[in-house]
Amino acid sequence: MEQIQTMMPQINTERSYEELLQMKVNAYNSRPGNLTGYDCSVCKNKGYIAKIKDGAEVLAECKCYKIRDTLYHIHKSGLEEPLRRCTFRSFECSEQWQEKLKEKALQFLEKGKGSMFVGGQCGSGKTHICTAVVGGFIKKGMSARYFVWREDSTALKAIVNDKEYSAVLDSYKKTDVLYIDDLFKQTDIKDADIRLAFELIDYRARNSLITIISSERTLSELVAIDEGLGSRIVDITSDAQINISRDKARNYRLKERSRL
């Protein structure tokens, strides 16, 4: 027996500090968490993953954080249902102009940078196609915010002198993807509206962030309202501009009503 033991290689039962640290990291990363709303295979719904940095165990935010933050704000703003409903698959393309609208939006999503403008005829599917693009970016792991112009601009202007104003505005300025829905959806456009729109759009343009803008106004009409703002939008959306000519036949809200 002694001869057999002496012939066997000696097994080192002691583990190094690095091995023990890695075991600790692996144990944390394999443990499931209890976050809901999005199923993440990376952090297993904990929101954080363990890593080794400079010889120590550290916790780092998982990439799903941006998605969870986006879904929270979408839920809070009541846009959860439109995001599920307004997809590229559900966008009706019975006419050639709709095919072109969908094709250009898909090209923009695939490119994954820059800004897009969709303007013109109301009820033509502008919000639907823009929401589909936003959904595509969220699936890529990007953070996104909706800025429903008529509601959110009013809310922001009401707190312009409050401490919270900068923080709220920054949440729209600095998100990966911002969708400004129905820009200038009002008859009386004041200087404060123009300043707010320019501050948002110009900041995002200077920082190469993705901005999607829909409006019942065309680009030429936006330039007529304010040349500085309008020309800025024209410049940043040069590769993805869609103007839908005004034609009541393209208003699908009226078509839906006629079927009732």
Phi, psi and chi 1 to 4 in degrees:
 res  aa     phi    psi   chi1   chi2   chi3   chi4
   1 MET       -  -42.9  176.0   66.0   88.2      -
   2 GLU   -63.3  -35.6  -70.3  179.0    0.0      -
   3 GLN   -67.3  -38.2  -71.2 -179.7  -21.6      -
   4 ILE   -65.2  -43.2  -65.7  175.0      -      -
   5 GLN   -64.0  -38.4  -71.8  177.2  -22.8      -
   6 THR   -71.2  -23.8   56.1      -      -      -
   7 MET   -80.4  -22.7  -68.7  173.4   61.7      -
   8 MET   -76.9  142.6  -68.2  175.4   63.2      -
   9 PRO   -67.8  146.0   24.7  -33.8      -      -
  10 GLN   -74.0  129.0 -172.8  177.1    0.7      -
  11 ILE   -97.2  124.2  -60.9  173.9      -      -
  12 ASN   -86.4  108.1 -176.3    6.1      -      -
  13 THR   -83.6   -7.9   56.5      -      -      -
  14 GLU   -86.2  138.2  -65.1 -177.1   -0.2      -
  15 ARG  -105.8  148.8  -63.9 -176.4 -176.6  -85.2
  16 SER   -74.9  164.5   67.3      -      -      -
  17 TYR   -59.0  -41.2  172.1   76.5      -      -
  18 GLU   -63.5  -40.4  -71.3   76.2   14.5      -
  19 GLU   -66.6  -41.9  -70.8  173.8  -40.1      -
  20 LEU   -64.8  -37.6  -70.1  170.9      -      -
  21 LEU   -65.3  -42.9 -163.5   59.1      -      -
  22 GLN   -64.7  -38.6 -171.8   61.8   57.2      -
  23 MET   -62.2  -40.9  -72.3  174.6   64.2      -
  24 LYS   -64.3  -43.2 -170.1  176.5  179.4 -177.7
  25 VAL   -62.7  -46.2  164.7      -      -      -
  26 ASN   -61.6  -39.2  -67.2  -16.1      -      -
  27 ALA   -64.0  -42.2      -      -      -      -
  28 TYR   -65.4  -45.7  177.4   86.2      -      -
  29 ASN   -67.8  -23.6  -71.2  -23.5      -      -
  30 SER   -86.3  -12.5   63.7      -      -      -
  31 ARG   -80.6  132.6 -166.3  163.3   62.5 -120.9
  32 PRO   -74.9  149.8   26.4  -33.6      -      -
  33 GLY  -104.9 -170.7      -      -      -      -
  34 ASN  -125.4   17.8   55.9   11.1      -      -
  35 LEU   -71.0  144.8  -64.7  178.8      -      -
  36 THR  -120.6  173.6   58.9      -      -      -
  37 GLY    95.9  -24.8      -      -      -      -
  38 TYR  -154.9  130.1  177.4   77.9      -      -
  39 ASP   -96.1  109.8 -172.5   22.9      -      -
  40 CYS  -106.3  123.4  179.9      -      -      -
  41 SER   -80.8  -13.6   60.3      -      -      -
  42 VAL   -79.4  -57.6  178.0      -      -      -
  43 CYS   -95.4   -2.7   69.8      -      -      -
  44 LYS    55.9   40.6  -64.4 -179.4  171.4   52.7
  45 ASN    65.8   34.2  -59.0  -34.9      -      -
  46 LYS   -99.8  -25.2  -65.1 -172.8  -66.2  -65.4
  47 GLY    91.6  -14.8      -      -      -      -
  48 TYR  -136.6  154.5  -69.6   87.6      -      -
  49 ILE  -126.7  146.3   54.7  173.5      -      -
  50 ALA   -88.1  140.6      -      -      -      -
  51 LYS  -138.9  163.4  -65.7 -178.9  177.0 -179.2
  52 ILE  -104.6  122.8  -61.4  173.4      -      -
  53 LYS  -135.7  124.2 -176.7  178.2  179.7 -178.5
  54 ASP    53.0   41.0  -61.3  -32.1      -      -
  55 GLY    75.7   17.8      -      -      -      -
  56 ALA  -138.8  155.3      -      -      -      -
  57 GLU   -82.7  128.8  178.7 -167.5   10.1      -
  58 VAL  -131.6  155.9  -64.2      -      -      -
  59 LEU  -104.1  133.6  -69.6  179.6      -      -
  60 ALA  -122.9  144.2      -      -      -      -
  61 GLU   -60.0  132.8 -118.6  175.2   34.8      -
  62 CYS   -73.9  156.4  179.5      -      -      -
  63 LYS   -65.8  -15.7   64.2  179.6 -178.8  179.7
  64 CYS   -74.1   -9.9   74.3      -      -      -
  65 TYR   -58.9  -43.6  175.4   81.3      -      -
  66 LYS   -61.4  -41.3  -76.5 -174.8  176.5 -177.8
  67 ILE   -65.4  -44.4  -61.5  174.8      -      -
  68 ARG   -63.0  -40.8  -67.1 -177.0 -170.4  -80.8
  69 ASP   -64.5  -41.5 -176.9   60.7      -      -
  70 THR   -62.9  -47.1  -66.2      -      -      -
  71 LEU   -62.5  -34.9  -66.4  175.8      -      -
  72 TYR   -62.8  -48.7  165.7   77.5      -      -
  73 HIS   -68.3  -34.4  -74.1  -67.4      -      -
  74 ILE   -65.5  -43.2  -73.2  171.9      -      -
  75 HIS   -63.0  -42.9  173.9   74.7      -      -
  76 LYS   -63.6  -34.6 -168.8  176.7  177.3 -178.4
  77 SER   -88.2   -2.3   61.2      -      -      -
  78 GLY    78.7   19.4      -      -      -      -
  79 LEU  -102.7   12.8  -70.3  164.7      -      -
  80 GLU   -61.7  -47.1 -134.8  168.5   -6.1      -
  81 GLU   -66.6  -45.1 -169.6  -83.8  -29.4      -
  82 PRO   -58.9  -35.3  -26.2   35.2      -      -
  83 LEU   -65.6  -36.7 -166.4   62.1      -      -
  84 ARG   -72.0  -38.1  -77.4 -165.4  -63.5  -93.5
  85 ARG   -81.2  -38.9  176.1  172.5   47.5   82.9
  86 CYS   -90.4   89.1  -60.8      -      -      -
  87 THR  -120.6  168.3   64.4      -      -      -
  88 PHE   -65.2  -35.3  -75.5  109.5      -      -
  89 ARG   -65.9  -35.7 -179.0  174.0  -67.4 -177.8
  90 SER   -88.5   -2.7   63.7      -      -      -
  91 PHE   -76.5  120.5 -174.9   72.6      -      -
  92 GLU   -75.6  129.4 -175.7  178.8  -23.4      -
  93 CYS  -125.2   74.4  -68.8      -      -      -
  94 SER   -92.2  -11.8   56.4      -      -      -
  95 GLU  -130.0  160.6  -61.9 -177.3   35.5      -
  96 GLN   -63.3  -37.8 -171.3  175.9    7.9      -
  97 TRP   -64.4  -30.3   66.2  -90.3      -      -
  98 GLN   -71.8  -38.0  -67.6  167.7  -41.3      -
  99 GLU   -60.6  -43.2  -69.2  -77.6   -0.8      -
 100 LYS   -65.6  -40.2  -71.2 -178.0  177.8  178.9
 101 LEU   -61.0  -47.2  172.1   58.8      -      -
 102 LYS   -65.2  -43.2 -177.9  177.4  179.2  179.1
 103 GLU   -62.0  -44.4 -179.1 -176.9   -1.2      -
 104 LYS   -66.9  -37.3 -157.9  146.1 -165.9  176.9
 105 ALA   -66.5  -40.6      -      -      -      -
 106 LEU   -65.9  -38.6  -78.2  167.0      -      -
 107 GLN   -63.1  -40.9  -72.0  172.6   -8.7      -
 108 PHE   -63.9  -43.9  174.4   70.5      -      -
 109 LEU   -62.8  -42.0  175.5   59.6      -      -
 110 GLU   -65.5  -39.0 -175.3  178.0   -4.8      -
 111 LYS   -63.4  -40.0 -175.9  179.4  177.7 -177.0
 112 GLY    72.6   22.5      -      -      -      -
 113 LYS  -159.8  167.9   61.5 -179.4 -179.1  178.5
 114 GLY    89.7 -159.7      -      -      -      -
 115 SER  -137.4  158.1  -64.2      -      -      -
 116 MET  -131.8  142.4 -177.5  175.4   81.1      -
 117 PHE  -125.6  131.8  174.8   84.5      -      -
 118 VAL  -129.3  115.3 -174.9      -      -      -
 119 GLY  -134.7  166.4      -      -      -      -
 120 GLY   117.0 -145.7      -      -      -      -
 121 GLN   -44.0  127.3  176.4   63.0   44.8      -
 122 CYS   -72.0  149.6   65.8      -      -      -
 123 GLY    74.3   13.4      -      -      -      -
 124 SER   -94.6    1.8   58.1      -      -      -
 125 GLY    99.4   16.3      -      -      -      -
 126 LYS   -61.5  -49.0  -61.3 -172.9  -58.5  -66.1
 127 THR   -64.8  -38.2  -64.0      -      -      -
 128 HIS   -59.9  -51.1 -174.6  133.8      -      -
 129 ILE   -69.7  -36.4 -153.6   70.1      -      -
 130 CYS   -67.9  -38.9  -70.9      -      -      -
 131 THR   -64.7  -37.5  -58.6      -      -      -
 132 ALA   -62.3  -39.4      -      -      -      -
 133 VAL   -65.0  -44.9  173.2      -      -      -
 134 VAL   -58.3  -45.4  173.0      -      -      -
 135 GLY   -58.4  -37.6      -      -      -      -
 136 GLY   -64.8  -40.6      -      -      -      -
 137 PHE   -69.1  -36.7  -78.8  123.1      -      -
 138 ILE   -62.1  -40.7  -68.4  173.1      -      -
 139 LYS   -64.3  -24.0  -72.4  178.2 -178.5  177.6
 140 LYS   -81.4    0.2  -70.0 -176.1  176.7 -175.6
 141 GLY    92.0   15.3      -      -      -      -
 142 MET   -92.3  150.6  -67.2 -178.5  166.9      -
 143 SER   -80.3  149.1   62.7      -      -      -
 144 ALA  -147.2  147.1      -      -      -      -
 145 ARG  -134.0  145.1  -67.3  -67.1  -57.5  -86.6
 146 TYR   -98.0  137.3  -79.9   78.0      -      -
 147 PHE  -122.6   93.2 -167.6   94.5      -      -
 148 VAL   -77.2  105.4 -176.9      -      -      -
 149 TRP   -52.4  -51.7  179.7  -97.8      -      -
 150 ARG   -60.8  -36.7 -172.9  164.0   48.6 -175.0
 151 GLU   -86.9  -50.6  -59.8  168.4   12.6      -
 152 ASP   -74.3  -31.9  -67.0  -38.5      -      -
 153 SER   -67.7  -38.1   65.2      -      -      -
 154 THR   -64.3  -43.2  -59.3      -      -      -
 155 ALA   -64.3  -41.0      -      -      -      -
 156 LEU   -67.9  -43.6  -95.0  173.6      -      -
 157 LYS   -63.7  -27.9  -73.2 -175.8  -66.5 -178.9
 158 ALA   -72.4  -21.4      -      -      -      -
 159 ILE  -115.3   20.0   61.9  168.3      -      -
 160 VAL   -58.8  -27.1   68.5      -      -      -
 161 ASN   -99.1    5.8  -64.8  -43.6      -      -
 162 ASP   -94.3  160.1  -63.4  -13.3      -      -
 163 LYS   -63.4  -32.0  -68.4  179.7 -179.5  178.2
 164 GLU   -75.4  -12.0   61.7 -172.4  -69.5      -
 165 TYR   -55.3  -50.4  176.1   78.2      -      -
 166 SER   -61.7  -41.4  -66.2      -      -      -
 167 ALA   -66.0  -41.7      -      -      -      -
 168 VAL   -66.4  -45.0  175.4      -      -      -
 169 LEU   -62.8  -40.6 -172.9   60.5      -      -
 170 ASP   -62.9  -31.6  -82.6   -4.7      -      -
 171 SER   -64.3  -29.2   70.3      -      -      -
 172 TYR   -85.9  -37.0  -66.8  111.0      -      -
 173 LYS   -63.7  -41.0  -83.3 -176.7  172.7 -178.3
 174 LYS  -103.8   -1.7  -63.2  177.5 -179.8  179.9
 175 THR   -65.8  154.0 -174.4      -      -      -
 176 ASP   -59.4  -43.4  -66.5  -23.1      -      -
 177 VAL  -130.1  127.1 -179.6      -      -      -
 178 LEU  -119.6  127.4  176.6   65.7      -      -
 179 TYR  -109.4  111.5  172.3   27.9      -      -
 180 ILE   -93.5  108.4  -57.6  175.0      -      -
 181 ASP   -96.7  128.0 -173.3   21.1      -      -
 182 ASP    60.1   53.6  -95.4  -19.9      -      -
 183 LEU   -55.4  132.0  176.8   63.6      -      -
 184 PHE    56.9   44.0  -68.7  161.7      -      -
 185 LYS   -80.7   69.2  175.8   75.6  173.5  178.5
 186 GLN  -164.4  160.1   66.7 -133.6   72.6      -
 187 THR   -90.1  -32.3   53.2      -      -      -
 188 ASP  -106.8   97.2 -175.0   17.9      -      -
 189 ILE   -95.2  118.2  -58.9  168.3      -      -
 190 LYS   -98.9  168.6  -59.6 -175.3 -179.0  -60.0
 191 ASP   -58.5  -35.3  -71.4  -16.1      -      -
 192 ALA   -63.5  -34.2      -      -      -      -
 193 ASP   -67.8  -43.4  -62.4  -57.0      -      -
 194 ILE   -65.2  -43.0  -65.4  170.4      -      -
 195 ARG   -62.1  -43.5  -75.2 -164.2  -60.3  -88.6
 196 LEU   -64.0  -46.7  175.3   58.6      -      -
 197 ALA   -62.4  -42.7      -      -      -      -
 198 PHE   -66.6  -41.6 -172.4   86.2      -      -
 199 GLU   -60.4  -44.5 -175.6  173.6   -1.6      -
 200 LEU   -64.3  -53.4  -88.3  174.0      -      -
 201 ILE   -69.8  -42.2  -67.4  167.3      -      -
 202 ASP   -65.5  -42.6 -177.9   64.0      -      -
 203 TYR   -59.5  -46.0  176.3   91.0      -      -
 204 ARG   -67.8  -35.3  -63.2 -175.1   59.6   78.3
 205 ALA   -66.2  -43.4      -      -      -      -
 206 ARG   -67.2  -24.3  -73.0 -174.1  -75.0  106.8
 207 ASN  -105.6   15.2  -71.5  -83.9      -      -
 208 SER    53.0   44.2  -58.5      -      -      -
 209 LEU  -101.1  151.3  -64.5  168.2      -      -
 210 ILE   -78.8  124.4  -62.5  168.7      -      -
 211 THR  -127.2  131.9  -52.9      -      -      -
 212 ILE  -116.2  127.7  -58.9  161.5      -      -
 213 ILE  -126.0  128.3  -56.3  166.1      -      -
 214 SER  -119.7  148.9   68.7      -      -      -
 215 SER  -161.1  149.4  176.9      -      -      -
 216 GLU   -77.3   -9.4  -70.9 -178.3    9.0      -
 217 ARG   -92.1  147.7  -57.5  176.5 -171.5  -86.4
 218 THR   -84.7  170.6   63.1      -      -      -
 219 LEU   -60.9  -41.8  -76.0  170.4      -      -
 220 SER   -64.5  -33.1   59.2      -      -      -
 221 GLU   -71.6  -36.0  -72.1  169.6  -20.1      -
 222 LEU   -66.3  -38.0  -69.6  175.8      -      -
 223 VAL   -64.2  -38.7  171.3      -      -      -
 224 ALA   -66.9  -33.3      -      -      -      -
 225 ILE   -68.5  -47.5  -69.0  168.6      -      -
 226 ASP  -154.3  115.4 -175.0   82.8      -      -
 227 GLU   -62.8  -39.5 -172.2  174.7  -11.9      -
 228 GLY   -62.9  -49.2      -      -      -      -
 229 LEU   -67.3  -48.3  172.7   63.0      -      -
 230 GLY   -60.3  -44.1      -      -      -      -
 231 SER   -68.3  -30.5   60.6      -      -      -
 232 ARG   -65.4  -43.1 -167.6   69.6  167.6  122.9
 233 ILE   -64.9  -42.8  -65.1  172.5      -      -
 234 VAL   -57.8  -43.2  170.0      -      -      -
 235 ASP   -65.9  -48.1  179.5   50.4      -      -
 236 ILE   -77.5  -16.6   65.0  173.2      -      -
 237 THR  -108.4   19.2   62.7      -      -      -
 238 SER   -55.6  -29.4   58.4      -      -      -
 239 ASP   -93.6   -5.8  -65.6  -30.4      -      -
 240 ALA  -147.6   69.9      -      -      -      -
 241 GLN  -114.5  128.9  -65.6  173.2   -3.9      -
 242 ILE  -131.3  112.3  -54.3  160.9      -      -
 243 ASN  -109.6  117.7  -78.9  -64.7      -      -
 244 ILE   -96.7  116.5  -57.0  168.4      -      -
 245 SER   -62.0  146.9   57.6      -      -      -
 246 ARG   -74.2  121.1  -68.3 -170.1  175.2   90.9
 247 ASP  -159.6  116.7 -179.4   -9.2      -      -
 248 LYS   -58.9  -22.2  -76.0 -172.2  178.0 -179.7
 249 ALA   -67.5  -17.7      -      -      -      -
 250 ARG   -94.9    3.5  -65.6 -178.9  174.0 -176.4
 251 ASN   -90.2  100.7 -172.1  -24.9      -      -
 252 TYR   -76.8  -12.5  -84.9   74.7      -      -
 253 ARG   -67.7  -38.5  -65.1  172.3 -165.5  156.4
 254 LEU   -69.6  -36.4  -62.7  178.8      -      -
 255 LYS   -64.5  -41.4  -72.0 -171.9  178.0 -176.9
 256 GLU   -62.8  -40.9  -71.8  -63.8  -33.7      -
 257 ARG   -65.1  -36.6  -72.6  179.7 -176.0  175.9
 258 SER   -68.4  -19.1   65.7      -      -      -
 259 ARG   -82.3  -16.2  -67.6  172.1 -171.4  168.3
 260 LEU   -73.6      -  -61.8  176.1      -      -
